[in-house]
Amino acid sequence: MVNAIAEGMFHPSMKDKMTALESSKAALTAKLRDASTAAPVLLHPGLADRYQAQVANLTAALQSDSTKAEATSIIRSLLTEIRLIPQDGALAIELVGALAGLLSLGEHAKGGPQNAKIHPKVASSSSTLLVAGGRFGHYFQKLYRVTVR
């Protein structure tokens, strides 16, 4: 359309279309200007240490017959997908799970109830997802991608 106008072509329907497009542009610009900026997500400074400790506790819980069922339930509630990805002649493991459940660990670091269960909280906020590091044996310390659905 721009090239046609530049070459001297004009038709009344072009004017109507351009007027509609300019009106739409003005409405979108106003909407962007009026949109409030979302507050950044603040993470507790001790969250990484707390997460690492929880993974260690979970590993120990999986080894005990008395706590294995609950530990398995917690893992299932946090993970929504497990992907095996061929990488350098081996398989890398990519875990996708509920970020809300992982962030609830920060509640403990802030002085929240120490015996609160994680999995009920995950069920209440499952729209945010986290993809954790691709090497299972490294206790997920490297978080490399966040996916929001």
N, C-alpha and C positions, 0 to 999 in steps of 0.2 A: 504494500500500500504506500509506504514511504517512497519507494522507487517510482511508483506510478505518479505520485504527486510531483516528485522532482523532475520527471520527464514532461510535466505539463498536463497530465490527465486530471480531469476533475469530473466528478459526478455528484449530484446532491446527496445520494445515499452515503458517500464517503464522509461528507460533512456531519451527517447524523451519527455515523459510527464513531468518528473522532470525538464528537461532543460527548457521546456515551462513555468512551474510554477515558476522557479527561475527567468526567464526573466520578467515575469509578476510582481513578487514581487519587483524586482529591479526598474521597471518602476513606480510602485505605490509609493515606497519609495522616489524616485526622485521627483515625483509629490507632495508628502506631504512636502518634504524639500523646494521645490520652491514656495509652496502656501503662499500667503501673509496672515498674520493674520488680520482678520476683526477688524476694530476699534470697541470698546465697545459702546453700546448705552448709551449716557449720558442723564440723566433726569434733568430737572431744579429742584433745591432744593425746590421751592415753588409749585411744580406740585400737590402734594397731597392736599395742602390747596386750590389751585385753583380748583381742581377737586371736592372737597367737596362743595365749594361755587357754582360751576356750577350745581351740583346735587340739592342743595337747591333752586337755581334760577329756575331750570327745574321743580321742585316740585311746586313752586309758579306759574310758567307759565301754568302748567297743570290745575290749579284751576281757571284760568281766561278764560272766553269765547273768549276774543279777541286774546289770544296767544295760546290757546289750540291746534289748528291745526298745527301751526309751531312747537310747542314743541313735538307733536306726530310724526311729520315728522323727527325731529332730532333724537328722540329715535329710530325710525325705521331704520334710516341710520346707527346708531352706533351698533345696535344689529343684529346679524345674526342668533342667535338661543337662545331659552329660554328652559331650561330643568327643569322639576319638578322631584326631586329625593326623594324617601321615605327615611327618616332619623329619627330615634328615635321616631317613631309613628306620625311624621308630615311630611310635604313636604318642602324640602329645594329648593330654587330657584337658579339655576346656569345660569348666563348670559354670552353668548359668543358674542363678538363684535369686531369691528375693532379697533385695538390698535392705528392705525394712527390717527383716530379721537380723541381718548383720549389724545394722545400726542400733538395734535394740540392745546389743551388747554394750554400747556406749552408755546406756542408761545405768548399767551396773557400775561403770567407771565413775559416773556422776553421783553415786551414792544411792542408787535405786535399790529396790528389793533384791537381795542376793539369791533368793530361791524362786524368782519369777521364771516361768517357763517361756522359751522363745517361740515355739511353734504356734500358740494361739495368736500372738501378735502378728505373725507373718500372714495369717489368714485374713486379717483385717486390712492389710495394705499390700496388695500384691501387684500394683501397677508399675512399680519401679524395679528394674532388674539389674543385676550385677554379673559381669563375667569375670571370674577370678583366674589367676595365673595358670598357664598351661602345663605346669609341672607339678603333679600331685604331691610328689615327695618333698617339695620345698615349702609345704604348709601354707600355700596360697599367699605368700608375702607380697608377691608382685601382682598388683591389680592393673590390668592394662586396657580395659575397655569397659565402658558403662553403656548399657543399652536401655533406653526408656521406651516402653510400649504405650 
